[in-house]
């Protein structure tokens, strides 16, 4: 066995090694991006259809084989339609350096948000605050009013005050600064989301389905604090838990992520 393998080693070019490494890296990045999303379930479903297609051919089920063959003849177009949101997210992240992790200037912005959210929760002031991570949110910044200011508790309380024209939209935070307010975000279309959640919560979840952003939502009706990450929402948390989730979400170390992901997965 080893002698056979040794015969082919001189035939391997350096280009072949680079080729294998690049393809492996691309598949690795794609798996990381779709892991834990609805794309995984859709990919499994598509794989089942392909499997049935080959089984039907072997068992000579001609009608089923023809029907599935007709559908799979446009497989590329089908993949683009079904996975359009995930493809857009993958292309967006491939456009950025995979070796550089997003770093906030300081954790002061996280602390200011936690303090402001705590106050807004007590006063039942509705709010939606979105933190940018690796995937850029510039397209959504354009939908609001540019501010470019330091994150502060008084400013956030002022923006979301019911007497201001920007209170209904979202505040977007980029690189530790408030980039814009009054921003319009995509609403989640996930049918599994509770019907009791309103537009603010659906927008907070929707932006995390299409990007890797972190959303903080304060309910205007109950004052409850929620956090959305990766299209999943954790509801009714206290300010201390919010602070830990925010810090862990931006922590560079991989082992800092475990507890809140387990919490999100249990909801």
N, C-alpha and C positions, 0 to 999 in steps of 0.2 A: 504493500500500500504506500509506504513512504518512498519507495523507489520510483513508483509511478508518479507520485506527486512531484518528486525531484526532477523528473524529465521536463515538466511544464514550467518550472520556476524560471529557467533562463528565457522562456518565451514571453514572460510577463513584462510589458513595457511600463515605464513610469507613468505614461498617459493612462494606462488601464487602472493603476492604483488611484490616480487623481479622479478618474471617472467614477470608480466605485465609491470613493469617499464623498464626492459631491452628491451622487444619487442617494446615498445613505443619509447624508445630512438633510437633503430636501424632504425625504420621507419622514425623518425624525422630527423636523420642524412642523410638518403637516399634522402628524400625530399629536404633537403637543398643542397645536392650535385648536384641533377639533375635539380633543379629549374633554369629556364631561359636557359636551354640547349635544344638541339635537342632531347634528350632522353625523354623529356616530351611529345613532339608531337608523337614520336614513341610509347610511352606507351599508349597514348590515342588511337592511331590507332589499337594497339593490343587489347585494351579493347573493341573497337567497333567490332572487329572480334569475340571475345568471346561472346559478346552480341548477335550478329547475329546468332551465333551457337545455343544458347538456344532458340532464337525466331524461328529459322527454325525447331527445334525439336517440339515446341509447335504447330506450324502451319502445322506440318507433311510434310515439304518440304524435302523429303528423300534424294534427290540427293545433295542438298546444305548442308544438315546436315552431310551426309557422307563425302563430300569433305572437309568441315571445320574440321570435326572430325579427318580425316586423317592428316591434317596439324597440328592440335593442339595436336595430340598424341605425337609429338616430341616438345612439348612446351618448355621444359627446354633447349633443344639444340637450339631451335629458339631464345630464350631469350639470351643465351650466344653469339650467332653469331651476333644478332642485336645490343646488348648492350655491346660488348666486350670492347670498349674503356672506357665506363662509369663504367663498373664493375672493370676494372683495376684501375681507379681513385678512386673508392669507397674503394677498398681493400687497396690501398696505404694510404689513409687518415685514415682508421680504424686502420692501423698499428701505427699511431701516437696518442699521447695523445689528446683527444678532449677538454680537459680543459685548455691546455696551448696554449696561442696564440703566434704566431711567433713575436719576437721582434728584430728589427735591433739594432746594437750597438748604433749608433747615426744616426741623419738625415744628417750628413755631406756627406755621400755617395750619398744621393738623391740630395743634392745641387750641388755636383761636377758633377753628371751626367747631371743635368739641365743646368749647365754652359757649359759643353763640347758639349752637343747637340745643344745649341744655336749657338756656334761657328761653328760646323759642318754644321748646317743648312745654315749659311751665306756663307760658302765655298762650299756648295753642296757636302759634303763628305758623302757617304752612310754609314749607321751604323745600327746595331741591338744589343740592350742591353736588357738583360732579368734579372729581379729580382726574386729570389726565395722567396716564402712565406711559407706556411705550407707544401705543397707537395715537396718532395726533387727532385733535378735536377741532382743528382750525375751520373745517367746513361748518361746524355747529356754532363756532364763535361768530362767524359772519351773519348768522341769523339773529343775533342779539345786539346789544349796545356795548361797544368796547369801553373798557374801564382802565385796565392795566394799572392796578393799584395793589398795595400790600394787603394781605389778608388780615383783617382785624374784626374783632367781635362787634364793635359799634357799627362798622360799615355793613356787615352782613345783616345785623338787626335792622338797619335803615333800609337796605334793599328789599327785604322781605316784609317790611311794614305794609299793612293793608292800604295805607294812604298813598303809596308810591306806585307809579305806573309799571315798574319792573317786577313786582312781587309775584306775578303769575308764572314767569318764566324760570329758567334754571340759571344758576351761577356756575360758570366754568372756571376751574383753577388750573393754570398751567405753570409749571416750574415754580410753584410756591407763591404765585401771584394771581389775583383775580383778573382773568383775561376779559370776561364779558359777563353781562347779566341780561335777564329777559330772553334767554336763548330758547329756541324751539328744538325739542328732541324727538326722535322717532318713538312711537308708542309700541310696546310689546304686543305681539299677536299670539302669544303663547296661550292656548285654550286652557291650560292647567292652572293659570293664575286665578286666584280668588276673585269672584265677581264683586266682592265688597271693596276692592281696591279701585281708586279713582284714577283720573288722568295723570295726576302728579306721580303716583306710584308706578303706573304703567310706563310713563316716560323715563323714570329712574331705572326701571328694569330694561327697557328697550335699548337705551344707550349702552348698557353693559352686555347686551346680546351681540351688538355689532362692533364693539370695541372692548378693550381690556380696562376700561375706566371703572372707577369706584363711585357709586352714588350714595348720597346720604339724604334721606327723606324724612320730613317732619309732617305728620298728619295735622291738618287744620281742624278736623273734627275732634280728635281725641288727644292730640299732642304726642302720640306715640312716635318713637324714633325707629327708623328702619335703615338697613344698609343693603345695597344690591351689588353683587359681584358675579361676573360670568353668567348673567341672565337669571340668577337665583337671588331671592330676597330673604333676609333675616329680619323679622319684625319684632317690635316691642322690646327693644334693648335699652339698657340704662346708659347714661353718659360714660361711665367707666368702661363698659364693654365696647362702646363706640370708639373710645380712645385707643383701646388695645387693638381693635380690628384695623383702624386706620394706620397705626404704627406698624403692625405686622404686614399690612398690604404694601407698604413701601420699604420694608426691611430688606436689605440686600441678601441676607443669609437665607438659604433654602429651608433650614430647620425652624425658621420663625413662622412658618405658614400653617403648621399642622392643625392647631386647635380650632381656628375659625373655619377652616375648610371642612373639618369634620362637623362643625356646627351647621354650616350651610348645607352639607350633604344630608343632614338629618331632617331638614325641613321639607 
